[in-house]
Amino acid sequence: MDPAGVTYLPPRRTYSFNAQWEHDFLFVQGTSGALCLVCGTVVTSVRKFNVERHYKSAHAKEYAAVTGDDRVNLVNMLKEDLTHQQQEVDLAASLEAASSVAGAGAPAASHSASAPPAGGEGLPNGASKRAKLHVKSEPPDFEAEDAVLDASAAAAVAASYPAAAVYSPGAACLAPDDDEFAVVGRRLAFQLRAMREDQRLLAEKIIGDVMYYGRVGRLTETCFQFLPPT
């Protein structure tokens, strides 16, 4: 074949993430592209034009005025938030996996919460309104040594409760009745006590961060009411 009749394509140009984009556009390197620290959008075509376009259209109005040390602090805060969110997802996944294993042995019967649980210290007034919730009629005795469950028992307890109330503090706070916060808080406290120490410390940190940012403060405050001092 005549070489003159052959069309040669130029080599395909590859693009890589630029660390400066963290400061300029609030993006970090993700597993499948550039990840926006503000909204979680993933830009799969890692090019400055695409990253900059997203930042200018979605976030520049709010963050362009943040410069200097304030900009550095903003980036660090957003990166910490991203880490905490990933830890929360990982923790929820591990709890879900454990509960699915023990689900067959979880208690099938539950009791109506039309009456306050026994030992209702710390419950707000009007706690008897929790007609729709199903909770254990007898709260755990946190002072007893046998109240600290092993992993299999913890999974069984987790499987006996609605998933939203066990795995996600944020989802649990969607209960319409304020009085339900006390029950969900007690439920979360029970879960924390059932974990190994390293898991419990991580879960307490995650819930503490949620409370700090004011997303479900009422729920987490109630949860900590039922935890003994460490």
Long-range contacts (C-beta under 8 A, 24 or more apart in sequence): 15-45, 15-46, 15-47, 16-46, 17-46, 18-48, 21-48, 21-51, 22-75, 22-79, 23-71, 23-72, 23-75, 24-52, 24-55, 25-51, 25-52, 25-54, 25-55, 26-55, 26-59, 26-63, 26-74, 26-75, 26-78, 27-51, 27-55, 28-79, 28-82, 35-82, 37-75, 37-78, 37-79, 37-81, 37-82, 38-63, 38-78, 84-206, 84-209, 87-202, 87-206, 88-206, 91-199, 91-202, 91-203, 91-206, 92-167, 92-168, 94-199, 95-155, 95-158, 95-166, 95-167, 95-191, 96-163, 96-167, 98-151, 98-154, 98-155, 98-158, 99-155, 99-156, 99-158, 99-159, 99-166, 100-159, 101-155, 102-152, 102-155, 102-156, 102-158, 102-159, 103-159, 105-156, 106-156, 106-157, 106-159, 106-160, 107-156, 107-160, 110-134, 110-135, 110-136, 110-160, 111-135, 111-136, 111-137, 113-183, 117-183, 117-186, 122-182, 122-222, 122-225, 122-226, 123-182, 124-178, 124-179, 124-181, 124-182, 126-179, 127-179, 127-182, 127-183, 128-179, 129-177, 129-179, 130-177, 130-179, 130-180, 130-183, 132-177, 132-180, 133-175, 133-180, 133-183, 135-183, 135-186, 135-187, 139-186, 139-190, 139-226, 140-190, 140-193, 142-193, 142-226, 142-227, 142-228, 143-228, 147-193, 148-193, 148-194, 149-193, 149-194, 151-196, 153-194, 154-191, 154-194, 154-195, 157-190, 157-191, 157-194, 158-191, 158-194, 161-187, 166-191, 169-206, 169-207, 169-210, 169-216, 169-219, 169-220, 169-223, 170-210, 170-215, 170-216, 172-216, 172-219, 173-215, 173-216, 173-218, 173-219, 178-218, 181-218, 181-219, 181-222, 182-222, 184-219, 184-222, 184-223, 185-219, 185-220, 185-221, 185-222, 185-223, 185-224, 185-225, 185-226, 186-222, 186-223, 186-226, 188-219, 188-220, 188-223, 189-223, 189-224, 189-225, 189-226, 189-227, 190-226, 192-223, 192-227, 193-227
